[in-house]
Amino acid sequence: MVKRHRSEEFLAFLDLVSEGIRPGTQVHVVLDNVSSHKSAEVNEWLKDNANWTFHFTPTSASWMNAVEGFFSKLSRQRLKHAIFNSLDECIVAIEGYIEHHNANDARPFRWSKQPEDLVEAWEKGHQKLQESAS
């Protein structure tokens, strides 16, 4: 766990992950729009690692980012009314929550819709918005 989330830490994470991936494997990463994911240093790293592709979630679309839901749950269930006397106590609480979640609540996520169905639903919604605005 790192205390900061700058490009430097993100690049160290990417290097660590890339060590365990067979050379030439195509890697697709879904990321939010935090600036540390889009820095000049990260763009240079991507040039040197052409088999990696970043896909960014739309701004203001946290509902699309599964980890946002996990952090929301962590915050509500473990951190919201907690009082910690040190950073170490907070880290122990978070790690304990993660261990409990992984042992009891973690489930694989499977998309139940085909991409075409999602696009069609979006188009219908967009059309209704346009009609109501007219």
N, CA, C and O atoms as CSV, one atom per row, in Angstrom:
chain,resi,resn,atom,element,x,y,z
A,1,MET,N,N,0.851,-1.169,0.000
A,1,MET,CA,C,0.000,0.000,0.000
A,1,MET,C,C,0.905,1.244,0.000
A,1,MET,O,O,1.902,1.305,0.719
A,2,VAL,N,N,0.539,2.202,-0.803
A,2,VAL,CA,C,1.322,3.429,-0.862
A,2,VAL,C,C,0.526,4.576,-0.259
A,2,VAL,O,O,-0.705,4.563,-0.251
A,3,LYS,N,N,1.251,5.566,0.245
A,3,LYS,CA,C,0.586,6.696,0.894
A,3,LYS,C,C,0.081,7.725,-0.104
A,3,LYS,O,O,-0.837,8.491,0.190
A,4,ARG,N,N,0.688,7.737,-1.288
A,4,ARG,CA,C,0.302,8.724,-2.288
A,4,ARG,C,C,-0.045,8.024,-3.589
A,4,ARG,O,O,0.332,6.874,-3.816
A,5,HIS,N,N,-0.764,8.730,-4.429
A,5,HIS,CA,C,-1.149,8.154,-5.715
A,5,HIS,C,C,-0.765,9.137,-6.820
A,5,HIS,O,O,-1.607,9.765,-7.461
A,6,ARG,N,N,0.536,9.235,-7.003
A,6,ARG,CA,C,1.064,10.095,-8.062
A,6,ARG,C,C,1.478,9.212,-9.226
A,6,ARG,O,O,1.421,7.985,-9.143
A,7,SER,N,N,1.894,9.848,-10.307
A,7,SER,CA,C,2.372,9.094,-11.468
A,7,SER,C,C,3.508,8.160,-11.083
A,7,SER,O,O,3.594,7.039,-11.585
A,8,GLU,N,N,4.367,8.613,-10.206
A,8,GLU,CA,C,5.520,7.807,-9.783
A,8,GLU,C,C,5.073,6.472,-9.182
A,8,GLU,O,O,5.614,5.421,-9.526
A,9,GLU,N,N,4.098,6.517,-8.295
A,9,GLU,CA,C,3.596,5.283,-7.683
A,9,GLU,C,C,2.835,4.437,-8.704
A,9,GLU,O,O,2.929,3.210,-8.693
A,10,PHE,N,N,2.083,5.094,-9.581
A,10,PHE,CA,C,1.333,4.368,-10.605
A,10,PHE,C,C,2.285,3.649,-11.550
A,10,PHE,O,O,2.035,2.501,-11.917
A,11,LEU,N,N,3.361,4.297,-11.945
A,11,LEU,CA,C,4.346,3.658,-12.828
A,11,LEU,C,C,5.025,2.480,-12.139
A,11,LEU,O,O,5.274,1.455,-12.774
A,12,ALA,N,N,5.324,2.612,-10.858
A,12,ALA,CA,C,5.919,1.497,-10.110
A,12,ALA,C,C,4.946,0.311,-10.086
A,12,ALA,O,O,5.356,-0.842,-10.217
A,13,PHE,N,N,3.667,0.610,-9.919
A,13,PHE,CA,C,2.644,-0.440,-9.950
A,13,PHE,C,C,2.593,-1.108,-11.325
A,13,PHE,O,O,2.549,-2.334,-11.415
A,14,LEU,N,N,2.598,-0.311,-12.390
A,14,LEU,CA,C,2.570,-0.873,-13.743
A,14,LEU,C,C,3.779,-1.765,-13.992
A,14,LEU,O,O,3.653,-2.842,-14.575
A,15,ASP,N,N,4.947,-1.315,-13.549
A,15,ASP,CA,C,6.157,-2.127,-13.714
A,15,ASP,C,C,6.034,-3.454,-12.960
A,15,ASP,O,O,6.426,-4.503,-13.471
A,16,LEU,N,N,5.498,-3.401,-11.767
A,16,LEU,CA,C,5.327,-4.612,-10.963
A,16,LEU,C,C,4.368,-5.583,-11.660
A,16,LEU,O,O,4.646,-6.779,-11.750
A,17,VAL,N,N,3.249,-5.067,-12.147
A,17,VAL,CA,C,2.271,-5.917,-12.840
A,17,VAL,C,C,2.876,-6.504,-14.108
A,17,VAL,O,O,2.695,-7.684,-14.406
A,18,SER,N,N,3.599,-5.666,-14.854
A,18,SER,CA,C,4.138,-6.123,-16.139
A,18,SER,C,C,5.162,-7.241,-15.976
A,18,SER,O,O,5.357,-8.035,-16.896
A,19,GLU,N,N,5.818,-7.316,-14.816
A,19,GLU,CA,C,6.785,-8.399,-14.571
A,19,GLU,C,C,6.133,-9.772,-14.644
A,19,GLU,O,O,6.779,-10.750,-15.021
A,20,GLY,N,N,4.848,-9.849,-14.281
A,20,GLY,CA,C,4.173,-11.134,-14.254
A,20,GLY,C,C,3.419,-11.468,-15.529
A,20,GLY,O,O,2.674,-12.447,-15.571
A,21,ILE,N,N,3.603,-10.669,-16.561
A,21,ILE,CA,C,2.868,-10.884,-17.806
A,21,ILE,C,C,3.825,-11.337,-18.897
A,21,ILE,O,O,4.889,-10.748,-19.090
A,22,ARG,N,N,3.439,-12.377,-19.598
A,22,ARG,CA,C,4.269,-12.912,-20.679
A,22,ARG,C,C,4.499,-11.837,-21.743
A,22,ARG,O,O,3.548,-11.166,-22.143
A,23,PRO,N,N,5.723,-11.659,-22.206
A,23,PRO,CA,C,6.012,-10.654,-23.242
A,23,PRO,C,C,5.122,-10.844,-24.469
A,23,PRO,O,O,4.881,-11.968,-24.910
A,24,GLY,N,N,4.646,-9.738,-25.004
A,24,GLY,CA,C,3.803,-9.766,-26.193
A,24,GLY,C,C,2.320,-9.904,-25.907
A,24,GLY,O,O,1.498,-9.742,-26.809
A,25,THR,N,N,1.964,-10.204,-24.658
A,25,THR,CA,C,0.556,-10.327,-24.300
A,25,THR,C,C,-0.113,-8.958,-24.382
A,25,THR,O,O,0.421,-7.967,-23.885
A,26,GLN,N,N,-1.276,-8.913,-25.008
A,26,GLN,CA,C,-2.035,-7.666,-25.075
A,26,GLN,C,C,-2.715,-7.436,-23.727
A,26,GLN,O,O,-3.411,-8.314,-23.216
A,27,VAL,N,N,-2.510,-6.261,-23.161
A,27,VAL,CA,C,-3.053,-5.927,-21.847
A,27,VAL,C,C,-3.969,-4.713,-21.998
A,27,VAL,O,O,-3.562,-3.681,-22.531
A,28,HIS,N,N,-5.203,-4.845,-21.527
A,28,HIS,CA,C,-6.166,-3.747,-21.543
A,28,HIS,C,C,-6.489,-3.394,-20.097
A,28,HIS,O,O,-6.840,-4.261,-19.298
A,29,VAL,N,N,-6.366,-2.113,-19.771
A,29,VAL,CA,C,-6.570,-1.644,-18.412
A,29,VAL,C,C,-7.663,-0.586,-18.412
A,29,VAL,O,O,-7.604,0.371,-19.184
A,30,VAL,N,N,-8.663,-0.754,-17.547
A,30,VAL,CA,C,-9.726,0.234,-17.399
A,30,VAL,C,C,-9.378,1.108,-16.206
A,30,VAL,O,O,-9.141,0.615,-15.103
A,31,LEU,N,N,-9.350,2.419,-16.445
A,31,LEU,CA,C,-8.923,3.379,-15.427
A,31,LEU,C,C,-9.913,4.530,-15.313
A,31,LEU,O,O,-10.672,4.821,-16.238
A,32,ASP,N,N,-9.880,5.171,-14.159
A,32,ASP,CA,C,-10.633,6.414,-14.033
A,32,ASP,C,C,-9.770,7.556,-14.566
A,32,ASP,O,O,-8.667,7.325,-15.062
A,33,ASN,N,N,-10.259,8.757,-14.466
A,33,ASN,CA,C,-9.603,9.894,-15.103
A,33,ASN,C,C,-8.684,10.698,-14.179
A,33,ASN,O,O,-8.437,11.878,-14.431
A,34,VAL,N,N,-8.183,10.081,-13.131
A,34,VAL,CA,C,-7.286,10.804,-12.230
A,34,VAL,C,C,-6.013,11.207,-13.000
A,34,VAL,O,O,-5.537,10.462,-13.857
A,35,SER,N,N,-5.489,12.355,-12.693
A,35,SER,CA,C,-4.369,12.909,-13.469
A,35,SER,C,C,-3.130,12.025,-13.460
A,35,SER,O,O,-2.360,12.040,-14.420
A,36,SER,N,N,-2.921,11.259,-12.401
A,36,SER,CA,C,-1.730,10.402,-12.346
A,36,SER,C,C,-1.771,9.281,-13.378
A,36,SER,O,O,-0.741,8.671,-13.666
A,37,HIS,N,N,-2.944,9.003,-13.936
A,37,HIS,CA,C,-3.055,7.976,-14.981
A,37,HIS,C,C,-2.801,8.542,-16.372
A,37,HIS,O,O,-2.687,7.788,-17.338
A,38,LYS,N,N,-2.713,9.871,-16.480
A,38,LYS,CA,C,-2.615,10.508,-17.798
A,38,LYS,C,C,-1.393,11.413,-17.944
A,38,LYS,O,O,-1.325,12.207,-18.882
A,39,SER,N,N,-0.454,11.307,-17.052
A,39,SER,CA,C,0.700,12.209,-17.062
A,39,SER,C,C,1.625,11.939,-18.253
A,39,SER,O,O,1.518,10.907,-18.915
A,40,ALA,N,N,2.515,12.864,-18.507
A,40,ALA,CA,C,3.496,12.701,-19.581
A,40,ALA,C,C,4.363,11.464,-19.339
A,40,ALA,O,O,4.705,10.749,-20.280
A,41,GLU,N,N,4.715,11.213,-18.078
A,41,GLU,CA,C,5.545,10.049,-17.751
A,41,GLU,C,C,4.808,8.746,-18.069
A,41,GLU,O,O,5.409,7.793,-18.566
A,42,VAL,N,N,3.515,8.709,-17.780
A,42,VAL,CA,C,2.719,7.516,-18.069
A,42,VAL,C,C,2.588,7.336,-19.579
A,42,VAL,O,O,2.678,6.215,-20.081
A,43,ASN,N,N,2.377,8.424,-20.297
A,43,ASN,CA,C,2.307,8.331,-21.761
A,43,ASN,C,C,3.608,7.817,-22.353
A,43,ASN,O,O,3.584,7.051,-23.317
A,44,GLU,N,N,4.742,8.221,-21.796
A,44,GLU,CA,C,6.041,7.703,-22.242
A,44,GLU,C,C,6.150,6.208,-21.952
A,44,GLU,O,O,6.660,5.452,-22.780
A,45,TRP,N,N,5.674,5.777,-20.781
A,45,TRP,CA,C,5.699,4.365,-20.422
A,45,TRP,C,C,4.879,3.567,-21.429
A,45,TRP,O,O,5.287,2.486,-21.855
A,46,LEU,N,N,3.713,4.107,-21.808
A,46,LEU,CA,C,2.863,3.419,-22.786
A,46,LEU,C,C,3.549,3.290,-24.144
A,46,LEU,O,O,3.373,2.284,-24.832
A,47,LYS,N,N,4.329,4.298,-24.533
A,47,LYS,CA,C,5.059,4.212,-25.805
A,47,LYS,C,C,6.058,3.062,-25.774
A,47,LYS,O,O,6.282,2.397,-26.785
A,48,ASP,N,N,6.659,2.834,-24.606
A,48,ASP,CA,C,7.633,1.751,-24.458
A,48,ASP,C,C,6.968,0.396,-24.226
A,48,ASP,O,O,7.636,-0.636,-24.277
A,49,ASN,N,N,5.672,0.390,-23.975
A,49,ASN,CA,C,4.918,-0.832,-23.700
A,49,ASN,C,C,3.690,-0.854,-24.606
A,49,ASN,O,O,2.553,-0.750,-24.146
A,50,ALA,N,N,3.946,-0.991,-25.891
A,50,ALA,CA,C,2.904,-0.847,-26.910
A,50,ALA,C,C,1.811,-1.911,-26.813
A,50,ALA,O,O,0.739,-1.737,-27.392
A,51,ASN,N,N,2.058,-3.005,-26.096
A,51,ASN,CA,C,1.037,-4.034,-25.948
A,51,ASN,C,C,0.007,-3.684,-24.867
A,51,ASN,O,O,-0.949,-4.429,-24.650
A,52,TRP,N,N,0.206,-2.559,-24.199
A,52,TRP,CA,C,-0.730,-2.095,-23.178
A,52,TRP,C,C,-1.652,-1.043,-23.780
A,52,TRP,O,O,-1.204,-0.162,-24.514
A,53,THR,N,N,-2.939,-1.139,-23.466
A,53,THR,CA,C,-3.914,-0.147,-23.890
A,53,THR,C,C,-4.708,0.293,-22.673
A,53,THR,O,O,-5.195,-0.541,-21.909
A,54,PHE,N,N,-4.838,1.593,-22.490
A,54,PHE,CA,C,-5.641,2.133,-21.403
A,54,PHE,C,C,-6.999,2.538,-21.946
A,54,PHE,O,O,-7.103,3.121,-23.025
A,55,HIS,N,N,-8.035,2.223,-21.189
A,55,HIS,CA,C,-9.399,2.636,-21.496
A,55,HIS,C,C,-9.889,3.423,-20.286
A,55,HIS,O,O,-9.863,2.917,-19.164
A,56,PHE,N,N,-10.332,4.648,-20.506
A,56,PHE,CA,C,-10.746,5.514,-19.404
A,56,PHE,C,C,-12.262,5.550,-19.289
A,56,PHE,O,O,-12.976,5.704,-20.280
A,57,THR,N,N,-12.737,5.405,-18.058
A,57,THR,CA,C,-14.174,5.528,-17.844
A,57,THR,C,C,-14.570,6.978,-18.080
A,57,THR,O,O,-13.759,7.885,-17.886
A,58,PRO,N,N,-15.807,7.201,-18.496
A,58,PRO,CA,C,-16.240,8.586,-18.709
A,58,PRO,C,C,-16.202,9.386,-17.413
A,58,PRO,O,O,-16.440,8.845,-16.334
A,59,THR,N,N,-15.905,10.658,-17.523
A,59,THR,CA,C,-15.939,11.544,-16.362
A,59,THR,C,C,-17.350,11.549,-15.791
A,59,THR,O,O,-18.329,11.534,-16.537
A,60,SER,N,N,-17.450,11.570,-14.479
A,60,SER,CA,C,-18.739,11.570,-13.768
A,60,SER,C,C,-19.541,10.299,-14.023
A,60,SER,O,O,-20.771,10.342,-14.053
A,61,ALA,N,N,-18.872,9.189,-14.204
A,61,ALA,CA,C,-19.569,7.918,-14.416
A,61,ALA,C,C,-19.057,6.872,-13.435
A,61,ALA,O,O,-18.713,5.759,-13.833
A,62,SER,N,N,-19.007,7.229,-12.154
A,62,SER,CA,C,-18.465,6.306,-11.163
A,62,SER,C,C,-19.264,5.012,-11.095
A,62,SER,O,O,-18.734,3.983,-10.674
A,63,TRP,N,N,-20.547,5.047,-11.506
A,63,TRP,CA,C,-21.365,3.840,-11.498
A,63,TRP,C,C,-20.806,2.780,-12.435
A,63,TRP,O,O,-21.109,1.597,-12.280
A,64,MET,N,N,-19.978,3.196,-13.424
A,64,MET,CA,C,-19.392,2.236,-14.352
A,64,MET,C,C,-18.147,1.574,-13.778
A,64,MET,O,O,-17.691,0.550,-14.286
A,65,ASN,N,N,-17.611,2.149,-12.740
A,65,ASN,CA,C,-16.355,1.687,-12.184
A,65,ASN,C,C,-16.648,0.821,-10.959
A,65,ASN,O,O,-17.010,1.342,-9.903
A,66,ALA,N,N,-16.496,-0.491,-11.092
A,66,ALA,CA,C,-16.850,-1.416,-10.020
A,66,ALA,C,C,-16.104,-1.108,-8.728
A,66,ALA,O,O,-16.653,-1.299,-7.643
A,67,VAL,N,N,-14.882,-0.643,-8.822
A,67,VAL,CA,C,-14.119,-0.373,-7.603
A,67,VAL,C,C,-14.712,0.799,-6.822
A,67,VAL,O,O,-14.565,0.872,-5.602
A,68,GLU,N,N,-15.385,1.719,-7.527
A,68,GLU,CA,C,-16.044,2.822,-6.829
A,68,GLU,C,C,-17.112,2.287,-5.879
A,68,GLU,O,O,-17.262,2.786,-4.764
A,69,GLY,N,N,-17.854,1.269,-6.321
A,69,GLY,CA,C,-18.860,0.668,-5.459
A,69,GLY,C,C,-18.230,0.022,-4.236
A,69,GLY,O,O,-18.766,0.111,-3.131
A,70,PHE,N,N,-17.088,-0.631,-4.439
A,70,PHE,CA,C,-16.395,-1.254,-3.310
A,70,PHE,C,C,-15.931,-0.190,-2.309
A,70,PHE,O,O,-16.107,-0.354,-1.102
A,71,PHE,N,N,-15.341,0.898,-2.810
A,71,PHE,CA,C,-14.876,1.954,-1.909
A,71,PHE,C,C,-16.040,2.622,-1.178
A,71,PHE,O,O,-15.911,3.016,-0.019
A,72,SER,N,N,-17.168,2.743,-1.862
A,72,SER,CA,C,-18.350,3.306,-1.213
A,72,SER,C,C,-18.796,2.424,-0.054
A,72,SER,O,O,-19.102,2.910,1.035
A,73,LYS,N,N,-18.827,1.118,-0.310
A,73,LYS,CA,C,-19.221,0.158,0.728
A,73,LYS,C,C,-18.218,0.166,1.889
A,73,LYS,O,O,-18.616,0.167,3.053
A,74,LEU,N,N,-16.938,0.171,1.575
A,74,LEU,CA,C,-15.890,0.242,2.599
A,74,LEU,C,C,-16.082,1.491,3.459
A,74,LEU,O,O,-16.015,1.430,4.687
A,75,SER,N,N,-16.316,2.597,2.812
A,75,SER,CA,C,-16.489,3.857,3.530
A,75,SER,C,C,-17.710,3.810,4.452
A,75,SER,O,O,-17.630,4.194,5.618
A,76,ARG,N,N,-18.840,3.337,3.918
A,76,ARG,CA,C,-20.074,3.288,4.713
A,76,ARG,C,C,-19.974,2.288,5.854
A,76,ARG,O,O,-20.410,2.574,6.970
A,77,GLN,N,N,-19.402,1.115,5.584
A,77,GLN,CA,C,-19.440,0.033,6.568
A,77,GLN,C,C,-18.284,0.045,7.564
A,77,GLN,O,O,-18.401,-0.518,8.652
A,78,ARG,N,N,-17.161,0.686,7.202
A,78,ARG,CA,C,-16.006,0.585,8.103
A,78,ARG,C,C,-15.388,1.923,8.496
A,78,ARG,O,O,-14.834,2.042,9.589
A,79,LEU,N,N,-15.471,2.915,7.645
A,79,LEU,CA,C,-14.719,4.141,7.912
A,79,LEU,C,C,-15.572,5.326,8.360
A,79,LEU,O,O,-15.074,6.208,9.059
A,80,LYS,N,N,-16.827,5.361,7.977
A,80,LYS,CA,C,-17.658,6.556,8.137
A,80,LYS,C,C,-17.651,7.114,9.561
A,80,LYS,O,O,-17.416,8.310,9.739
A,81,HIS,N,N,-17.896,6.301,10.559
A,81,HIS,CA,C,-17.972,6.806,11.938
A,81,HIS,C,C,-16.785,6.361,12.789
A,81,HIS,O,O,-16.815,6.460,14.015
A,82,ALA,N,N,-15.754,5.875,12.132
A,82,ALA,CA,C,-14.594,5.356,12.868
A,82,ALA,C,C,-13.690,6.493,13.319
A,82,ALA,O,O,-13.639,7.558,12.705
A,83,ILE,N,N,-12.991,6.238,14.394
A,83,ILE,CA,C,-11.965,7.157,14.892
A,83,ILE,C,C,-10.668,6.366,14.988
A,83,ILE,O,O,-10.599,5.336,15.658
A,84,PHE,N,N,-9.641,6.865,14.306
A,84,PHE,CA,C,-8.344,6.198,14.318
A,84,PHE,C,C,-7.334,7.127,14.967
A,84,PHE,O,O,-7.330,8.331,14.712
A,85,ASN,N,N,-6.485,6.567,15.801
A,85,ASN,CA,C,-5.455,7.358,16.473
A,85,ASN,C,C,-4.166,7.446,15.685
A,85,ASN,O,O,-3.253,8.184,16.054
A,86,SER,N,N,-4.087,6.680,14.579
A,86,SER,CA,C,-2.890,6.722,13.754
A,86,SER,C,C,-3.232,6.200,12.362
A,86,SER,O,O,-4.258,5.553,12.154
A,87,LEU,N,N,-2.356,6.496,11.429
A,87,LEU,CA,C,-2.506,5.965,10.084
A,87,LEU,C,C,-2.431,4.440,10.107
A,87,LEU,O,O,-3.154,3.768,9.373
A,88,ASP,N,N,-1.559,3.902,10.948
A,88,ASP,CA,C,-1.431,2.444,11.043
A,88,ASP,C,C,-2.745,1.786,11.480
A,88,ASP,O,O,-3.107,0.728,10.967
A,89,GLU,N,N,-3.461,2.411,12.428
A,89,GLU,CA,C,-4.757,1.864,12.852
A,89,GLU,C,C,-5.752,1.868,11.691
A,89,GLU,O,O,-6.516,0.918,11.522
A,90,CYS,N,N,-5.740,2.918,10.907
A,90,CYS,CA,C,-6.625,3.018,9.754
A,90,CYS,C,C,-6.289,1.935,8.731
A,90,CYS,O,O,-7.187,1.291,8.189
A,91,ILE,N,N,-5.013,1.736,8.471
A,91,ILE,CA,C,-4.578,0.711,7.515
A,91,ILE,C,C,-5.003,-0.672,7.989
A,91,ILE,O,O,-5.478,-1.475,7.186
A,92,VAL,N,N,-4.844,-0.966,9.273
A,92,VAL,CA,C,-5.253,-2.263,9.825
A,92,VAL,C,C,-6.757,-2.452,9.637
A,92,VAL,O,O,-7.201,-3.547,9.293
A,93,ALA,N,N,-7.542,-1.405,9.858
A,93,ALA,CA,C,-8.992,-1.497,9.701
A,93,ALA,C,C,-9.366,-1.767,8.245
A,93,ALA,O,O,-10.227,-2.602,7.968
A,94,ILE,N,N,-8.726,-1.070,7.325
A,94,ILE,CA,C,-9.009,-1.269,5.898
A,94,ILE,C,C,-8.603,-2.669,5.462
A,94,ILE,O,O,-9.361,-3.351,4.773
A,95,GLU,N,N,-7.415,-3.098,5.858
A,95,GLU,CA,C,-6.961,-4.437,5.476
A,95,GLU,C,C,-7.856,-5.517,6.067
A,95,GLU,O,O,-8.116,-6.529,5.416
A,96,GLY,N,N,-8.330,-5.313,7.292
A,96,GLY,CA,C,-9.256,-6.268,7.903
A,96,GLY,C,C,-10.571,-6.330,7.149
A,96,GLY,O,O,-11.133,-7.407,6.947
A,97,TYR,N,N,-11.059,-5.163,6.731
A,97,TYR,CA,C,-12.290,-5.128,5.950
A,97,TYR,C,C,-12.108,-5.873,4.629
A,97,TYR,O,O,-12.980,-6.641,4.224
A,98,ILE,N,N,-10.993,-5.651,3.967
A,98,ILE,CA,C,-10.728,-6.312,2.683
A,98,ILE,C,C,-10.647,-7.826,2.871
A,98,ILE,O,O,-11.215,-8.578,2.079
A,99,GLU,N,N,-9.950,-8.278,3.909
A,99,GLU,CA,C,-9.855,-9.723,4.169
A,99,GLU,C,C,-11.242,-10.321,4.397
A,99,GLU,O,O,-11.564,-11.376,3.850
A,100,HIS,N,N,-12.059,-9.648,5.204
A,100,HIS,CA,C,-13.413,-10.132,5.472
A,100,HIS,C,C,-14.240,-10.136,4.191
A,100,HIS,O,O,-14.944,-11.105,3.908
A,101,HIS,N,N,-14.160,-9.075,3.433
A,101,HIS,CA,C,-14.913,-8.984,2.173
A,101,HIS,C,C,-14.512,-10.105,1.210
A,101,HIS,O,O,-15.369,-10.769,0.628
A,102,ASN,N,N,-13.208,-10.306,1.050
A,102,ASN,CA,C,-12.735,-11.341,0.120
A,102,ASN,C,C,-13.153,-12.739,0.558
A,102,ASN,O,O,-13.443,-13.593,-0.281
A,103,ALA,N,N,-13.186,-12.976,1.862
A,103,ALA,CA,C,-13.543,-14.300,2.368
A,103,ALA,C,C,-15.050,-14.552,2.347
A,103,ALA,O,O,-15.478,-15.702,2.249
A,104,ASN,N,N,-15.864,-13.489,2.439
A,104,ASN,CA,C,-17.301,-13.677,2.622
A,104,ASN,C,C,-18.200,-13.088,1.536
A,104,ASN,O,O,-19.278,-13.621,1.274
A,105,ASP,N,N,-17.780,-12.015,0.914
A,105,ASP,CA,C,-18.692,-11.271,0.044
A,105,ASP,C,C,-18.254,-11.161,-1.413
A,105,ASP,O,O,-19.081,-10.855,-2.273
A,106,ALA,N,N,-17.004,-11.396,-1.709
A,106,ALA,CA,C,-16.499,-11.183,-3.072
A,106,ALA,C,C,-17.119,-12.202,-4.028
A,106,ALA,O,O,-17.147,-13.402,-3.754
A,107,ARG,N,N,-17.608,-11.698,-5.142
A,107,ARG,CA,C,-18.193,-12.544,-6.182
A,107,ARG,C,C,-17.712,-12.038,-7.538
A,107,ARG,O,O,-17.515,-10.836,-7.717
A,108,PRO,N,N,-17.520,-12.950,-8.497
A,108,PRO,CA,C,-17.141,-12.483,-9.844
A,108,PRO,C,C,-18.271,-11.648,-10.441
A,108,PRO,O,O,-19.449,-11.914,-10.205
A,109,PHE,N,N,-17.899,-10.654,-11.203
A,109,PHE,CA,C,-18.886,-9.837,-11.903
A,109,PHE,C,C,-18.956,-10.312,-13.342
A,109,PHE,O,O,-17.937,-10.455,-14.016
A,110,ARG,N,N,-20.171,-10.553,-13.799
A,110,ARG,CA,C,-20.359,-10.968,-15.185
A,110,ARG,C,C,-21.378,-10.048,-15.824
A,110,ARG,O,O,-22.474,-9.859,-15.297
A,111,TRP,N,N,-21.014,-9.473,-16.968
A,111,TRP,CA,C,-21.954,-8.646,-17.713
A,111,TRP,C,C,-23.103,-9.527,-18.146
A,111,TRP,O,O,-22.886,-10.641,-18.622
A,112,SER,N,N,-24.324,-9.045,-17.989
A,112,SER,CA,C,-25.485,-9.823,-18.415
A,112,SER,C,C,-26.058,-9.308,-19.729
A,112,SER,O,O,-26.980,-9.911,-20.278
A,113,LYS,N,N,-25.538,-8.226,-20.228
A,113,LYS,CA,C,-26.024,-7.644,-21.482
A,113,LYS,C,C,-24.922,-7.698,-22.535
A,113,LYS,O,O,-23.730,-7.629,-22.235
A,114,GLN,N,N,-25.369,-7.822,-23.767
A,114,GLN,CA,C,-24.442,-7.729,-24.886
A,114,GLN,C,C,-24.193,-6.252,-25.180
A,114,GLN,O,O,-25.068,-5.427,-24.917
A,115,PRO,N,N,-23.031,-5.897,-25.715
A,115,PRO,CA,C,-22.751,-4.487,-26.013
A,115,PRO,C,C,-23.829,-3.837,-26.882
A,115,PRO,O,O,-24.172,-2.671,-26.688
A,116,GLU,N,N,-24.356,-4.596,-27.833
A,116,GLU,CA,C,-25.382,-4.047,-28.719
A,116,GLU,C,C,-26.622,-3.641,-27.930
A,116,GLU,O,O,-27.253,-2.630,-28.239
A,117,ASP,N,N,-26.977,-4.431,-26.906
A,117,ASP,CA,C,-28.138,-4.115,-26.081
A,117,ASP,C,C,-27.919,-2.829,-25.294
A,117,ASP,O,O,-28.838,-2.024,-25.144
A,118,LEU,N,N,-26.700,-2.635,-24.793
A,118,LEU,CA,C,-26.388,-1.411,-24.061
A,118,LEU,C,C,-26.445,-0.189,-24.970
A,118,LEU,O,O,-26.974,0.855,-24.588
A,119,VAL,N,N,-25.902,-0.325,-26.168
A,119,VAL,CA,C,-25.932,0.787,-27.125
A,119,VAL,C,C,-27.371,1.119,-27.496
A,119,VAL,O,O,-27.744,2.290,-27.562
A,120,GLU,N,N,-28.180,0.087,-27.740
A,120,GLU,CA,C,-29.584,0.306,-28.097
A,120,GLU,C,C,-30.325,1.025,-26.964
A,120,GLU,O,O,-31.089,1.957,-27.219
A,121,ALA,N,N,-30.104,0.600,-25.722
A,121,ALA,CA,C,-30.752,1.242,-24.580
A,121,ALA,C,C,-30.308,2.698,-24.463
A,121,ALA,O,O,-31.125,3.580,-24.195
A,122,TRP,N,N,-29.031,2.946,-24.663
A,122,TRP,CA,C,-28.535,4.328,-24.610
A,122,TRP,C,C,-29.185,5.165,-25.699
A,122,TRP,O,O,-29.614,6.290,-25.443
A,123,GLU,N,N,-29.264,4.623,-26.921
A,123,GLU,CA,C,-29.858,5.364,-28.037
A,123,GLU,C,C,-31.319,5.700,-27.760
A,123,GLU,O,O,-31.761,6.811,-28.052
A,124,LYS,N,N,-32.084,4.748,-27.197
A,124,LYS,CA,C,-33.482,5.008,-26.854
A,124,LYS,C,C,-33.578,6.117,-25.811
A,124,LYS,O,O,-34.395,7.030,-25.938
A,125,GLY,N,N,-32.745,6.032,-24.789
A,125,GLY,CA,C,-32.752,7.060,-23.748
A,125,GLY,C,C,-32.366,8.422,-24.289
A,125,GLY,O,O,-32.974,9.435,-23.944
A,126,HIS,N,N,-31.360,8.441,-25.133
A,126,HIS,CA,C,-30.911,9.707,-25.734
A,126,HIS,C,C,-32.018,10.292,-26.602
A,126,HIS,O,O,-32.250,11.501,-26.575
A,127,GLN,N,N,-32.707,9.445,-27.377
A,127,GLN,CA,C,-33.791,9.917,-28.228
A,127,GLN,C,C,-34.916,10.518,-27.373
A,127,GLN,O,O,-35.454,11.570,-27.717
A,128,LYS,N,N,-35.270,9.864,-26.272
A,128,LYS,CA,C,-36.312,10.392,-25.401
A,128,LYS,C,C,-35.912,11.734,-24.795
A,128,LYS,O,O,-36.743,12.631,-24.658
A,129,LEU,N,N,-34.642,11.867,-24.435
A,129,LEU,CA,C,-34.165,13.152,-23.908
A,129,LEU,C,C,-34.284,14.253,-24.958
A,129,LEU,O,O,-34.718,15.366,-24.661
A,130,GLN,N,N,-33.898,13.929,-26.178
A,130,GLN,CA,C,-33.986,14.917,-27.256
A,130,GLN,C,C,-35.437,15.314,-27.518
A,130,GLN,O,O,-35.738,16.486,-27.741
A,131,GLU,N,N,-36.343,14.317,-27.488
A,131,GLU,CA,C,-37.754,14.598,-27.728
A,131,GLU,C,C,-38.329,15.484,-26.631
A,131,GLU,O,O,-39.104,16.397,-26.913
A,132,SER,N,N,-37.951,15.218,-25.376
A,132,SER,CA,C,-38.485,16.022,-24.271
A,132,SER,C,C,-37.891,17.426,-24.258
A,132,SER,O,O,-38.505,18.356,-23.734
A,133,ALA,N,N,-36.718,17.582,-24.824
A,133,ALA,CA,C,-36.089,18.906,-24.885
A,133,ALA,C,C,-36.656,19.761,-26.015
A,133,ALA,O,O,-36.507,20.983,-26.010
A,134,SER,N,N,-37.308,19.111,-26.987
A,134,SER,CA,C,-37.863,19.834,-28.139
A,134,SER,C,C,-39.173,20.500,-27.819
A,134,SER,O,O,-39.764,21.147,-28.685
